[in-house]
Amino acid sequence: MPLIDEQHKALISHLASLAGAISKRQGETEIMGTLSFLSDYTQMHFATEVRHMTALAYPGLAEHQARHDEFTAMLATLHGDLSEEGVTKALADSIQTFMLNWLRHHIQTLDVQFGQFLRAKGVVIRE
Protein backbone atom coordinates (compact mmCIF):
# COMPACT_ATOMS: atom_id res chain seq x y z
CA MET A 1 0.00 0.00 0.00
CA PRO A 2 2.62 2.56 -1.00
CA LEU A 3 0.16 5.45 -1.38
CA ILE A 4 -1.61 4.84 1.92
CA ASP A 5 1.70 4.25 3.71
CA GLU A 6 2.98 7.61 2.42
CA GLN A 7 -0.22 9.29 3.62
CA HIS A 8 0.24 7.67 7.04
CA LYS A 9 3.77 9.08 7.22
CA ALA A 10 2.45 12.53 6.34
CA LEU A 11 -0.28 12.26 8.99
CA ILE A 12 2.26 11.31 11.64
CA SER A 13 4.54 14.15 10.54
CA HIS A 14 1.70 16.68 10.81
CA LEU A 15 0.71 15.27 14.17
CA ALA A 16 4.30 15.80 15.33
CA SER A 17 4.10 19.38 14.05
CA LEU A 18 0.90 19.91 16.00
CA ALA A 19 2.44 18.42 19.15
CA GLY A 20 5.49 20.63 18.72
CA ALA A 21 3.41 23.76 18.21
CA ILE A 22 1.39 22.95 21.32
CA SER A 23 4.39 22.14 23.50
CA LYS A 24 6.20 25.29 22.39
CA ARG A 25 3.03 27.32 22.90
CA GLN A 26 3.52 28.81 19.45
CA GLY A 27 0.23 30.58 19.54
CA GLU A 28 -3.37 29.68 19.09
CA THR A 29 -3.45 30.78 15.44
CA GLU A 30 -0.64 28.45 14.42
CA ILE A 31 -2.02 25.58 16.48
CA MET A 32 -5.53 26.03 15.09
CA GLY A 33 -4.12 26.24 11.57
CA THR A 34 -2.14 23.04 12.04
CA LEU A 35 -5.16 21.27 13.53
CA SER A 36 -7.33 22.45 10.63
CA PHE A 37 -4.77 21.25 8.11
CA LEU A 38 -4.58 17.89 9.90
CA SER A 39 -8.37 17.65 9.80
CA ASP A 40 -8.43 18.37 6.06
CA TYR A 41 -5.60 15.94 5.38
CA THR A 42 -7.30 13.12 7.28
CA GLN A 43 -10.44 13.67 5.23
CA MET A 44 -8.42 13.31 2.03
CA HIS A 45 -6.68 10.21 3.41
CA PHE A 46 -9.96 8.65 4.54
CA ALA A 47 -11.49 9.31 1.13
CA THR A 48 -8.54 7.55 -0.53
CA GLU A 49 -8.97 4.50 1.70
CA VAL A 50 -12.74 4.35 1.24
CA ARG A 51 -12.49 4.79 -2.55
CA HIS A 52 -10.16 1.80 -2.84
CA MET A 53 -12.08 -0.29 -0.30
CA THR A 54 -15.31 0.34 -2.18
CA ALA A 55 -13.77 -0.50 -5.56
CA LEU A 56 -12.38 -3.76 -4.18
CA ALA A 57 -15.53 -4.71 -2.24
CA TYR A 58 -13.55 -4.82 1.02
CA PRO A 59 -15.68 -6.66 3.61
CA GLY A 60 -14.37 -4.48 6.49
CA LEU A 61 -15.43 -1.20 4.84
CA ALA A 62 -18.36 -0.42 7.18
CA GLU A 63 -16.27 -0.85 10.34
CA HIS A 64 -13.37 1.06 8.85
CA GLN A 65 -15.61 3.92 7.81
CA ALA A 66 -17.26 3.99 11.25
CA ARG A 67 -13.80 4.47 12.83
CA HIS A 68 -13.13 7.30 10.37
CA ASP A 69 -16.42 8.95 11.37
CA GLU A 70 -15.51 8.67 15.07
CA PHE A 71 -12.14 10.28 14.42
CA THR A 72 -13.69 13.10 12.40
CA ALA A 73 -16.24 13.78 15.16
CA MET A 74 -13.54 13.82 17.83
CA LEU A 75 -11.37 16.17 15.77
CA ALA A 76 -14.31 18.54 15.46
CA THR A 77 -14.88 18.39 19.22
CA LEU A 78 -11.20 19.04 19.96
CA HIS A 79 -11.16 21.91 17.48
CA GLY A 80 -14.23 23.42 19.19
CA ASP A 81 -12.71 22.97 22.64
CA LEU A 82 -9.52 24.65 21.49
CA SER A 83 -11.53 27.55 20.08
CA GLU A 84 -13.44 27.97 23.35
CA GLU A 85 -10.72 27.30 25.92
CA GLY A 86 -7.59 28.36 24.10
CA VAL A 87 -4.39 26.42 24.42
CA THR A 88 -4.34 24.76 27.83
CA LYS A 89 -1.95 22.03 28.92
CA ALA A 90 -4.83 19.66 29.64
CA LEU A 91 -6.36 20.19 26.20
CA ALA A 92 -2.99 19.92 24.48
CA ASP A 93 -2.31 16.65 26.28
CA SER A 94 -5.79 15.41 25.37
CA ILE A 95 -5.30 16.22 21.68
CA GLN A 96 -1.89 14.61 21.56
CA THR A 97 -2.93 11.47 23.47
CA PHE A 98 -6.12 10.97 21.49
CA MET A 99 -4.50 11.43 18.10
CA LEU A 100 -1.46 9.29 18.82
CA ASN A 101 -3.54 6.46 20.28
CA TRP A 102 -6.14 6.63 17.52
CA LEU A 103 -3.60 6.68 14.69
CA ARG A 104 -1.53 3.91 16.26
CA HIS A 105 -4.58 1.67 16.71
CA HIS A 106 -6.03 2.51 13.30
CA ILE A 107 -2.80 1.88 11.40
CA GLN A 108 -1.68 -1.17 13.37
CA THR A 109 -5.08 -2.85 13.39
CA LEU A 110 -7.56 -1.75 10.74
CA ASP A 111 -5.09 -0.67 8.08
CA VAL A 112 -3.03 -3.84 8.59
CA GLN A 113 -6.21 -5.87 7.98
CA PHE A 114 -6.84 -3.94 4.78
CA GLY A 115 -3.22 -4.49 3.75
CA GLN A 116 -3.62 -8.24 4.28
CA PHE A 117 -6.77 -8.15 2.14
CA LEU A 118 -4.89 -6.32 -0.62
CA ARG A 119 -1.96 -8.77 -0.52
CA ALA A 120 -4.36 -11.72 -0.70
CA LYS A 121 -5.88 -10.18 -3.84
CA GLY A 122 -2.49 -9.24 -5.27
CA VAL A 123 -3.41 -5.55 -5.36
CA VAL A 124 -0.95 -2.68 -4.86
CA ILE A 125 -2.38 0.84 -4.44
CA ARG A 126 -0.08 3.41 -5.97
CA GLU A 127 -2.43 6.30 -6.80
C-alpha positions as CSV (number, residue, x, y, z in Angstrom):
1,M,0.0,0.0,0.0
2,P,2.6,2.6,-1.0
3,L,0.2,5.4,-1.4
4,I,-1.6,4.8,1.9
5,D,1.7,4.3,3.7
6,E,3.0,7.6,2.4
7,Q,-0.2,9.3,3.6
8,H,0.2,7.7,7.0
9,K,3.8,9.1,7.2
10,A,2.4,12.5,6.3
11,L,-0.3,12.3,9.0
12,I,2.3,11.3,11.6
13,S,4.5,14.1,10.5
14,H,1.7,16.7,10.8
15,L,0.7,15.3,14.2
16,A,4.3,15.8,15.3
17,S,4.1,19.4,14.1
18,L,0.9,19.9,16.0
19,A,2.4,18.4,19.2
20,G,5.5,20.6,18.7
21,A,3.4,23.8,18.2
22,I,1.4,23.0,21.3
23,S,4.4,22.1,23.5
24,K,6.2,25.3,22.4
25,R,3.0,27.3,22.9
26,Q,3.5,28.8,19.4
27,G,0.2,30.6,19.5
28,E,-3.4,29.7,19.1
29,T,-3.5,30.8,15.4
30,E,-0.6,28.5,14.4
31,I,-2.0,25.6,16.5
32,M,-5.5,26.0,15.1
33,G,-4.1,26.2,11.6
34,T,-2.1,23.0,12.0
35,L,-5.2,21.3,13.5
36,S,-7.3,22.5,10.6
37,F,-4.8,21.2,8.1
38,L,-4.6,17.9,9.9
39,S,-8.4,17.6,9.8
40,D,-8.4,18.4,6.1
41,Y,-5.6,15.9,5.4
42,T,-7.3,13.1,7.3
43,Q,-10.4,13.7,5.2
44,M,-8.4,13.3,2.0
45,H,-6.7,10.2,3.4
46,F,-10.0,8.6,4.5
47,A,-11.5,9.3,1.1
48,T,-8.5,7.6,-0.5
49,E,-9.0,4.5,1.7
50,V,-12.7,4.3,1.2
51,R,-12.5,4.8,-2.5
52,H,-10.2,1.8,-2.8
53,M,-12.1,-0.3,-0.3
54,T,-15.3,0.3,-2.2
55,A,-13.8,-0.5,-5.6
56,L,-12.4,-3.8,-4.2
57,A,-15.5,-4.7,-2.2
58,Y,-13.6,-4.8,1.0
59,P,-15.7,-6.7,3.6
60,G,-14.4,-4.5,6.5
61,L,-15.4,-1.2,4.8
62,A,-18.4,-0.4,7.2
63,E,-16.3,-0.9,10.3
64,H,-13.4,1.1,8.8
65,Q,-15.6,3.9,7.8
66,A,-17.3,4.0,11.3
67,R,-13.8,4.5,12.8
68,H,-13.1,7.3,10.4
69,D,-16.4,8.9,11.4
70,E,-15.5,8.7,15.1
71,F,-12.1,10.3,14.4
72,T,-13.7,13.1,12.4
73,A,-16.2,13.8,15.2
74,M,-13.5,13.8,17.8
75,L,-11.4,16.2,15.8
76,A,-14.3,18.5,15.5
77,T,-14.9,18.4,19.2
78,L,-11.2,19.0,20.0
79,H,-11.2,21.9,17.5
80,G,-14.2,23.4,19.2
81,D,-12.7,23.0,22.6
82,L,-9.5,24.6,21.5
83,S,-11.5,27.6,20.1
84,E,-13.4,28.0,23.3
85,E,-10.7,27.3,25.9
86,G,-7.6,28.4,24.1
87,V,-4.4,26.4,24.4
88,T,-4.3,24.8,27.8
89,K,-1.9,22.0,28.9
90,A,-4.8,19.7,29.6
91,L,-6.4,20.2,26.2
92,A,-3.0,19.9,24.5
93,D,-2.3,16.6,26.3
94,S,-5.8,15.4,25.4
95,I,-5.3,16.2,21.7
96,Q,-1.9,14.6,21.6
97,T,-2.9,11.5,23.5
98,F,-6.1,11.0,21.5
99,M,-4.5,11.4,18.1
100,L,-1.5,9.3,18.8
101,N,-3.5,6.5,20.3
102,W,-6.1,6.6,17.5
103,L,-3.6,6.7,14.7
104,R,-1.5,3.9,16.3
105,H,-4.6,1.7,16.7
106,H,-6.0,2.5,13.3
107,I,-2.8,1.9,11.4
108,Q,-1.7,-1.2,13.4
109,T,-5.1,-2.9,13.4
110,L,-7.6,-1.7,10.7
111,D,-5.1,-0.7,8.1
112,V,-3.0,-3.8,8.6
113,Q,-6.2,-5.9,8.0
114,F,-6.8,-3.9,4.8
115,G,-3.2,-4.5,3.7
116,Q,-3.6,-8.2,4.3
117,F,-6.8,-8.1,2.1
118,L,-4.9,-6.3,-0.6
119,R,-2.0,-8.8,-0.5
120,A,-4.4,-11.7,-0.7
121,K,-5.9,-10.2,-3.8
122,G,-2.5,-9.2,-5.3
123,V,-3.4,-5.6,-5.4
124,V,-1.0,-2.7,-4.9
125,I,-2.4,0.8,-4.4
126,R,-0.1,3.4,-6.0
127,E,-2.4,6.3,-6.8
